[in-house]
Amino acid sequence: MSVEISVTDGVQILRLARPEKRNALTQEMYRALSDALEAGETDDSIRVRVILGSSGHFTAGNDIADFLSTAKGDHGTPREVLRFIEVLPLLKKPLIAGVDGQAIGIGTTLLLHCDLVYATPRATFATPFLDLGLVPEAASSLLVPRLMGYPRAFEMLVLGETFSAGRACDAGLVNMLVDPEALDIHVLSVAARLAKKPPHALLTAKRLLRSDSSAVLDRTREEAAEFARCLTSPEARAAFEAFFARARPGKSGS
């Protein structure tokens, strides 16, 4: 399945485990993530969720071949991708991410829906949607300008500039940098601290802090509609053909 799911002391751990493809996300992996997150919302034994990568990779984003195959069949954004990005803004329980290595595309935009993000100094963050003839997703066109200001948001989402771990931290996307060998331990220790807090107060605090989930969901759907239109455009087709022409054998991710 390439997503390892476990629960320890009230913490649900979602680990991306497809290192041979830099944890590029397939439809099956999106489905597993959405299933786990939705199940965790209704399981009283789960207080906090954590998402981690593996083997020095967070995620290279969508598996391009898998994504295109599904998109052509569905005539739009693949349904499991859409389901996942619509689940994120509706989460009531805290979500923490630990990022090591590349966070590309959805690997960066999903972090906007996390309550805490820790990264290693070698982590990088990039959203190359326009390079593929596409547009930002997961409400990033709303959340990134709000988080880091319009100039840096335009730089990341439109210019497609890769942000180093230091820049991501300065911009407010990342809470703190942690040595690679200590990342998982640190993330899980923070999750354990949260899991011990009074559950009703914890949920209420998150709800109050994230008070505009309906606006975020509306923007997610607006972006998805534009994304679907872009997928069928000549410029997107040319961009994808160019991507595959220069990709090395076995290379995946966006």
JONOR-V529664 format. One record per pair of residues at least 6 apart in sequence whose ideal C-beta (glycine too) atoms are under 6 Angstrom apart, sorted by the first residue. I is the first residue (numbers start at 1). J is the second residue. D is the distance in Angstrom with one decimal. If there is no record, write none. Layout:
# JONOR-V529664
((I:J:D) (I:J:D))
This chain:
# JONOR-V529664
((1:32:5.4) (2:17:5.5) (2:18:4.0) (2:29:5.2) (3:29:5.2) (3:32:4.1) (3:33:6.0) (4:15:4.3) (4:17:4.9) (5:14:5.8) (5:36:5.0) (6:13:4.9) (10:47:4.1) (10:195:3.8) (11:48:5.1) (11:50:6.0) (11:191:4.5) (11:195:5.5) (12:40:4.7) (12:46:4.7) (12:49:4.6) (13:50:5.0) (14:36:5.7) (14:51:4.7) (15:52:4.9) (15:54:5.9) (16:23:4.1) (16:53:5.1) (16:59:5.5) (17:54:4.9) (19:54:5.4) (19:55:3.6) (19:57:5.6) (21:252:4.5) (22:57:4.6) (22:60:3.8) (22:253:5.5) (23:53:5.4) (23:57:4.7) (23:59:4.2) (24:60:4.4) (24:63:4.1) (24:252:4.0) (24:253:4.0) (25:59:5.9) (25:62:5.7) (26:63:4.9) (26:66:4.5) (27:70:5.5) (27:78:5.8) (27:80:4.4) (30:80:4.0) (30:81:5.6) (30:84:4.6) (31:80:4.9) (33:84:5.9) (34:83:5.1) (34:84:4.9) (34:87:5.1) (37:87:5.4) (40:46:4.4) (40:49:5.6) (47:195:4.1) (48:94:4.9) (48:191:4.6) (48:194:4.7) (48:195:4.8) (49:95:4.9) (50:96:5.0) (50:187:5.8) (50:191:5.1) (51:97:5.0) (52:98:4.7) (53:100:5.8) (56:100:5.8) (56:101:4.8) (57:101:4.4) (58:99:4.6) (58:101:5.4) (58:103:4.5) (58:107:5.3) (59:107:3.9) (60:102:5.8) (60:104:5.1) (60:253:2.5) (61:104:4.1) (61:105:3.0) (61:106:5.3) (61:107:5.4) (61:253:4.9) (61:254:3.9) (62:105:6.0) (62:254:4.6) (63:252:4.7) (64:254:5.5) (70:78:3.9) (71:78:5.4) (71:231:5.4) (76:228:3.5) (77:224:5.0) (77:227:5.2) (77:228:5.0) (82:224:5.6) (85:138:4.4) (85:220:5.5) (86:220:5.9) (88:113:3.9) (89:113:6.0) (89:213:4.9) (89:216:4.1) (89:217:5.1) (92:203:5.5) (94:115:4.6) (94:194:5.5) (94:206:5.9) (95:114:4.8) (95:115:5.8) (96:116:4.5) (96:187:5.8) (96:191:5.4) (97:111:5.5) (97:114:4.5) (97:117:4.8) (98:118:5.3) (98:183:4.9) (98:187:3.9) (99:119:4.1) (99:123:4.7) (100:120:4.5) (100:123:5.9) (100:180:5.6) (100:183:5.6) (102:124:5.5) (103:125:4.9) (104:126:5.1) (104:253:5.8) (105:254:4.4) (108:125:4.6) (108:127:5.3) (109:138:3.9) (109:140:4.4) (111:117:5.0) (112:143:4.3) (116:175:5.4) (117:174:5.0) (117:175:5.6) (118:175:5.9) (118:176:5.6) (118:178:5.2) (118:186:6.0) (118:187:5.5) (119:165:5.0) (119:174:4.7) (119:177:5.9) (120:180:4.5) (120:183:5.6) (121:165:5.1) (121:177:5.3) (123:165:4.4) (124:162:5.4) (125:163:4.4) (125:168:5.0) (126:162:4.3) (127:156:5.7) (127:157:5.5) (128:160:4.7) (129:135:5.8) (129:136:5.5) (130:158:5.9) (130:160:5.9) (131:160:5.4) (132:239:4.7) (133:230:5.9) (133:233:6.0) (133:235:4.3) (133:236:3.2) (133:239:4.1) (134:227:5.8) (134:230:4.9) (135:226:5.0) (135:227:5.6) (135:230:5.8) (136:157:4.8) (137:223:5.1) (137:227:5.6) (139:216:4.6) (139:219:4.4) (139:220:4.6) (142:219:4.3) (144:153:4.2) (144:157:5.8) (145:153:4.0) (147:172:5.2) (148:171:3.9) (148:172:5.7) (152:171:5.6) (155:161:4.7) (165:177:5.6) (168:174:4.6) (169:177:5.9) (178:186:4.8) (230:236:5.3))
